[in-house]
Amino acid sequence: MVNKLLTRRRIRYNIFHRPPPGSSPGTVIEPIDPTPTRLALMAYDQEKLEARNLDEVPGLADLVKKHKVSWISVIGLGNIPLLQKLCQELGIHRLTVEDIINQYQRPKVEYFDTYSFITVHIPRLDARNESEHVSIIIGQGFVVSFQNSPIDYMESIRNRIQKKVGQIRHKGCDYLCYAIIDAVIDLYFPIAEFFAHKLELAEEEIVHALKPAAILEIYDIGSRLNYFHRILWSHKELLTQLIRDPESPITEEVTVYMRDCFDHTIQILDFLENQKDSSKTLISLHLSLQTHHSNEVMKFLTIITATFIPMTFITGLYGMNFNRESRWNMPELDWFYGYPFALGLMALSAGSLLLYFYRRRWFALSVATRRDLENGQRGPDEKA
């Protein structure tokens, strides 16, 4: 619970970590937990490939013009002056620089005269309701990607470029932009699978053990599902804009691949929507089973109470101290079989009530309900 509270505070701090009110547009502030900045260049065409780290940015604009596609990967946003020089060298607007460095941005697309600015979110399982903000700038002959995390999420794309896997070396900057976005969207598949597995485990705990902690875990999963569903929905709007907008930097040839990425997004959205419904259903099931369990306990207590009521009556009746000299005042007290008669009368009353409850299926209902629940967890082959 303490970790969740700290994470929520961190998220609020990320959202409101902004320049002071009234600041000049384009004012940047140092991001939270900045990572040292590393610049990597991959410039390539169908035949040639140049891959190296960059120590300086002057002359970068002339360098990118020498190649068909130049991909500048920025990992770490700790060196703000270097980032500002890089963006200035490539003609990036100061408002774009602000959106890149000020970390919390929704997934979006913005068009400028010489480039387009795209923001996507990489999901993270190690933090509750938090994602990694990745910015992409696509211009004439170059693509620049920015991320603060030291994790290289684009390693698979670098391998494809180096080993000439697929069509990426034959395509332009728009295909590289598609490859980055597609790699981000694909990261949501293991997230969805992880939550599906967690819900399956929670369902088993509810049905078989009815653990109170299960409902808290399901609530936590549901809240995270809502967050990722909301972020992924913004990605769907982003892809729609890239596919349909006339100002989009994506060419008609690459639009076909972008539509496939859009289909993946819809597929994950539908799956997350189903998981959200499942989490709500499991919470309702947990509450219903708890209510059913309480009803079973009350039913058992009612049976015990109802069974002992006539026995208590008989005991109280024969415990009254009346004058025994009168023939009307409990003559069976002097009867030789009076005590066995009283015990038999108690047993007969209790047995009659128990038989009545049994015929009303008060006993059989609990057993049948549990058997049905257990059989519901097995497949048709297992039942046979």
Buried (B, 14 or more C-beta within 10 A) or exposed (E): EEEEEEBEEBBEEBEEBEBEEEEEEBBBBEBEEBBEBBBBBBBBEEEEBEEEEBEEBEEBBEBBEEBBBBBBBBBBBBBBEBBBBBBEBBEBBBEBBBBBBBBBBEBBBEEBEEBBBBBBBBBBEEEBBBBBBBBBBBBEBBBBBBBBBEEBBBEEBBEBBEEBEEEBBEBBBBBBBBBBBBBBBEBBEEBBEBBBEBBEEBBEBBBEEBBEEBBEBBBBBBEBBBBBBEBBBBBBBBBBBBBEEEEBBBBEEBBEBBEEBBEBBEBBBEBBEEBBEBBEEBBEBBEEBBEBEEEBEEBEEEBEEBBBEBBEEBEEEBEEEEEEEEEEEBEEEEEEEBEEEBEEBBEEBBEEBBEEBEEEEBBEEBEEEEEEEEEEEEEEEEEE
